[in-house]
Amino acid sequence: MRVQTWHYLFPPLPPVAMLIAVAIGLLLSHFFPFSLVLGAPIWAALPLGLAVGLLAAAKWAFHRHHTTLDPLQMPSALVTTGIYRYTRNPMYLALVLIIAAAGLYFNALWCWGMIPAFMAYLSATFIPAEEARLARQWPDDFDAYAARVRRWL
Protein backbone atom coordinates (compact mmCIF):
# COMPACT_ATOMS: atom_id res chain seq x y z
CA MET A 1 0.00 0.00 0.00
CA ARG A 2 1.48 3.34 -1.07
CA VAL A 3 1.07 6.25 1.34
CA GLN A 4 0.38 9.76 0.06
CA THR A 5 3.44 12.03 0.26
CA TRP A 6 1.63 14.61 2.39
CA HIS A 7 1.17 11.96 5.11
CA TYR A 8 4.93 12.12 5.60
CA LEU A 9 4.84 15.89 6.08
CA PHE A 10 1.85 16.46 8.33
CA PRO A 11 1.95 15.67 11.08
CA PRO A 12 5.73 15.69 10.79
CA LEU A 13 7.34 12.28 10.99
CA PRO A 14 9.15 11.72 14.30
CA PRO A 15 12.68 12.45 12.97
CA VAL A 16 11.44 15.71 11.43
CA ALA A 17 9.60 16.58 14.65
CA MET A 18 12.82 15.85 16.57
CA LEU A 19 14.75 18.28 14.35
CA ILE A 20 12.03 20.89 14.88
CA ALA A 21 12.25 20.37 18.66
CA VAL A 22 16.04 20.82 18.55
CA ALA A 23 15.70 23.93 16.36
CA ILE A 24 13.13 25.47 18.70
CA GLY A 25 15.32 24.63 21.70
CA LEU A 26 18.35 26.26 20.04
CA LEU A 27 16.37 29.35 19.07
CA LEU A 28 14.96 29.74 22.56
CA SER A 29 18.47 29.28 23.99
CA HIS A 30 19.77 31.98 21.69
CA PHE A 31 17.07 34.53 22.57
CA PHE A 32 16.51 33.51 26.21
CA PRO A 33 19.82 32.07 27.43
CA PHE A 34 20.43 30.49 30.81
CA SER A 35 23.68 31.07 32.65
CA LEU A 36 23.69 27.41 33.72
CA VAL A 37 26.38 25.38 31.97
CA LEU A 38 25.25 21.82 31.26
CA GLY A 39 28.77 20.47 30.80
CA ALA A 40 31.38 20.02 28.12
CA PRO A 41 30.18 19.31 24.57
CA ILE A 42 31.94 15.93 24.73
CA TRP A 43 29.29 14.82 27.22
CA ALA A 44 26.85 14.71 24.31
CA ALA A 45 28.64 11.56 23.15
CA LEU A 46 26.96 9.45 25.86
CA PRO A 47 23.30 10.08 24.97
CA LEU A 48 24.20 10.13 21.27
CA GLY A 49 25.96 6.76 21.58
CA LEU A 50 22.98 5.31 23.44
CA ALA A 51 20.67 6.65 20.73
CA VAL A 52 22.73 5.03 17.97
CA GLY A 53 22.72 1.76 19.90
CA LEU A 54 18.94 1.86 20.35
CA LEU A 55 18.40 2.63 16.67
CA ALA A 56 20.71 -0.18 15.59
CA ALA A 57 19.06 -2.66 17.97
CA ALA A 58 15.58 -1.67 16.75
CA LYS A 59 16.58 -1.88 13.09
CA TRP A 60 18.13 -5.29 13.69
CA ALA A 61 14.94 -6.55 15.39
CA PHE A 62 12.81 -5.33 12.48
CA HIS A 63 15.26 -6.84 9.97
CA ARG A 64 15.13 -10.22 11.73
CA HIS A 65 11.32 -10.20 11.50
CA HIS A 66 11.30 -8.95 7.88
CA THR A 67 8.96 -6.06 8.61
CA THR A 68 8.90 -2.35 7.80
CA LEU A 69 10.46 0.47 9.81
CA ASP A 70 8.06 2.99 8.25
CA PRO A 71 5.52 4.09 10.90
CA LEU A 72 2.94 4.80 8.18
CA GLN A 73 3.04 1.33 6.63
CA MET A 74 1.33 -1.82 7.87
CA PRO A 75 3.86 -4.10 9.60
CA SER A 76 4.07 -7.75 8.61
CA ALA A 77 5.15 -8.94 12.07
CA LEU A 78 4.71 -7.95 15.70
CA VAL A 79 8.24 -7.45 17.01
CA THR A 80 8.50 -8.30 20.72
CA THR A 81 12.08 -9.56 20.96
CA GLY A 82 15.45 -7.90 21.28
CA ILE A 83 15.25 -4.31 22.47
CA TYR A 84 11.46 -4.54 22.16
CA ARG A 85 11.43 -6.73 25.29
CA TYR A 86 12.26 -3.60 27.30
CA THR A 87 10.50 -0.74 25.53
CA ARG A 88 7.77 -0.58 22.90
CA ASN A 89 9.33 2.52 21.33
CA PRO A 90 13.13 2.28 21.27
CA MET A 91 13.42 4.40 18.12
CA TYR A 92 11.39 7.21 19.67
CA LEU A 93 13.44 6.90 22.84
CA ALA A 94 16.56 7.28 20.68
CA LEU A 95 15.16 10.51 19.24
CA VAL A 96 14.64 11.79 22.79
CA LEU A 97 18.28 10.99 23.54
CA ILE A 98 19.36 12.89 20.43
CA ILE A 99 17.50 15.97 21.68
CA ALA A 100 19.26 15.56 25.04
CA ALA A 101 22.61 15.22 23.24
CA ALA A 102 21.94 18.42 21.27
CA GLY A 103 21.19 20.20 24.53
CA LEU A 104 24.51 19.08 25.97
CA TYR A 105 26.53 19.76 22.84
CA PHE A 106 25.15 23.27 22.31
CA ASN A 107 24.71 24.00 26.03
CA ALA A 108 21.07 24.67 25.26
CA LEU A 109 18.94 23.96 28.30
CA TRP A 110 15.83 24.77 26.25
CA CYS A 111 16.46 21.61 24.20
CA TRP A 112 15.95 19.62 27.37
CA GLY A 113 12.75 21.55 27.91
CA MET A 114 11.58 20.40 24.50
CA ILE A 115 11.84 16.71 25.49
CA PRO A 116 8.49 16.55 27.34
CA ALA A 117 6.81 18.42 24.48
CA PHE A 118 8.32 16.02 21.94
CA MET A 119 7.25 12.99 23.97
CA ALA A 120 3.74 14.42 24.34
CA TYR A 121 3.62 15.00 20.56
CA LEU A 122 4.55 11.38 19.86
CA SER A 123 2.17 10.11 22.54
CA ALA A 124 -0.68 12.07 20.95
CA THR A 125 0.01 11.36 17.27
CA PHE A 126 2.17 8.48 16.09
CA ILE A 127 2.18 6.10 19.03
CA PRO A 128 -1.63 5.73 19.34
CA ALA A 129 -1.95 5.24 15.58
CA GLU A 130 0.80 2.63 15.49
CA GLU A 131 -0.57 0.82 18.52
CA ALA A 132 -4.07 0.83 17.05
CA ARG A 133 -2.75 -0.76 13.84
CA LEU A 134 -0.90 -3.41 15.83
CA ALA A 135 -3.93 -4.08 18.04
CA ARG A 136 -6.15 -4.50 14.97
CA GLN A 137 -3.71 -6.85 13.27
CA TRP A 138 -2.69 -8.89 16.34
CA PRO A 139 -5.36 -8.20 18.98
CA ASP A 140 -4.46 -10.84 21.57
CA ASP A 141 -0.71 -10.76 21.02
CA PHE A 142 -0.47 -6.97 21.14
CA ASP A 143 -2.62 -6.68 24.26
CA ALA A 144 -0.40 -9.20 26.05
CA TYR A 145 2.73 -7.41 24.82
CA ALA A 146 1.45 -3.98 25.87
CA ALA A 147 0.55 -5.35 29.29
CA ARG A 148 4.12 -6.54 29.97
CA VAL A 149 6.28 -3.92 28.17
CA ARG A 150 6.09 -0.20 28.90
CA ARG A 151 5.60 2.37 26.18
CA TRP A 152 8.78 4.31 26.98
CA LEU A 153 10.85 2.65 29.73
C-alpha positions in Angstrom: 0.0 0.0 0.0 1.5 3.3 -1.1 1.1 6.3 1.3 0.4 9.8 0.1 3.4 12.0 0.3 1.6 14.6 2.4 1.2 12.0 5.1 4.9 12.1 5.6 4.8 15.9 6.1 1.9 16.5 8.3 1.9 15.7 11.1 5.7 15.7 10.8 7.3 12.3 11.0 9.1 11.7 14.3 12.7 12.4 13.0 11.4 15.7 11.4 9.6 16.6 14.6 12.8 15.8 16.6 14.7 18.3 14.4 12.0 20.9 14.9 12.3 20.4 18.7 16.0 20.8 18.6 15.7 23.9 16.4 13.1 25.5 18.7 15.3 24.6 21.7 18.3 26.3 20.0 16.4 29.3 19.1 15.0 29.7 22.6 18.5 29.3 24.0 19.8 32.0 21.7 17.1 34.5 22.6 16.5 33.5 26.2 19.8 32.1 27.4 20.4 30.5 30.8 23.7 31.1 32.7 23.7 27.4 33.7 26.4 25.4 32.0 25.3 21.8 31.3 28.8 20.5 30.8 31.4 20.0 28.1 30.2 19.3 24.6 31.9 15.9 24.7 29.3 14.8 27.2 26.8 14.7 24.3 28.6 11.6 23.1 27.0 9.4 25.9 23.3 10.1 25.0 24.2 10.1 21.3 26.0 6.8 21.6 23.0 5.3 23.4 20.7 6.6 20.7 22.7 5.0 18.0 22.7 1.8 19.9 18.9 1.9 20.3 18.4 2.6 16.7 20.7 -0.2 15.6 19.1 -2.7 18.0 15.6 -1.7 16.8 16.6 -1.9 13.1 18.1 -5.3 13.7 14.9 -6.6 15.4 12.8 -5.3 12.5 15.3 -6.8 10.0 15.1 -10.2 11.7 11.3 -10.2 11.5 11.3 -8.9 7.9 9.0 -6.1 8.6 8.9 -2.3 7.8 10.5 0.5 9.8 8.1 3.0 8.3 5.5 4.1 10.9 2.9 4.8 8.2 3.0 1.3 6.6 1.3 -1.8 7.9 3.9 -4.1 9.6 4.1 -7.7 8.6 5.1 -8.9 12.1 4.7 -8.0 15.7 8.2 -7.5 17.0 8.5 -8.3 20.7 12.1 -9.6 21.0 15.5 -7.9 21.3 15.3 -4.3 22.5 11.5 -4.5 22.2 11.4 -6.7 25.3 12.3 -3.6 27.3 10.5 -0.7 25.5 7.8 -0.6 22.9 9.3 2.5 21.3 13.1 2.3 21.3 13.4 4.4 18.1 11.4 7.2 19.7 13.4 6.9 22.8 16.6 7.3 20.7 15.2 10.5 19.2 14.6 11.8 22.8 18.3 11.0 23.5 19.4 12.9 20.4 17.5 16.0 21.7 19.3 15.6 25.0 22.6 15.2 23.2 21.9 18.4 21.3 21.2 20.2 24.5 24.5 19.1 26.0 26.5 19.8 22.8 25.2 23.3 22.3 24.7 24.0 26.0 21.1 24.7 25.3 18.9 24.0 28.3 15.8 24.8 26.3 16.5 21.6 24.2 15.9 19.6 27.4 12.7 21.5 27.9 11.6 20.4 24.5 11.8 16.7 25.5 8.5 16.5 27.3 6.8 18.4 24.5 8.3 16.0 21.9 7.2 13.0 24.0 3.7 14.4 24.3 3.6 15.0 20.6 4.6 11.4 19.9 2.2 10.1 22.5 -0.7 12.1 21.0 0.0 11.4 17.3 2.2 8.5 16.1 2.2 6.1 19.0 -1.6 5.7 19.3 -2.0 5.2 15.6 0.8 2.6 15.5 -0.6 0.8 18.5 -4.1 0.8 17.0 -2.7 -0.8 13.8 -0.9 -3.4 15.8 -3.9 -4.1 18.0 -6.1 -4.5 15.0 -3.7 -6.9 13.3 -2.7 -8.9 16.3 -5.4 -8.2 19.0 -4.5 -10.8 21.6 -0.7 -10.8 21.0 -0.5 -7.0 21.1 -2.6 -6.7 24.3 -0.4 -9.2 26.1 2.7 -7.4 24.8 1.4 -4.0 25.9 0.6 -5.3 29.3 4.1 -6.5 30.0 6.3 -3.9 28.2 6.1 -0.2 28.9 5.6 2.4 26.2 8.8 4.3 27.0 10.8 2.6 29.7 
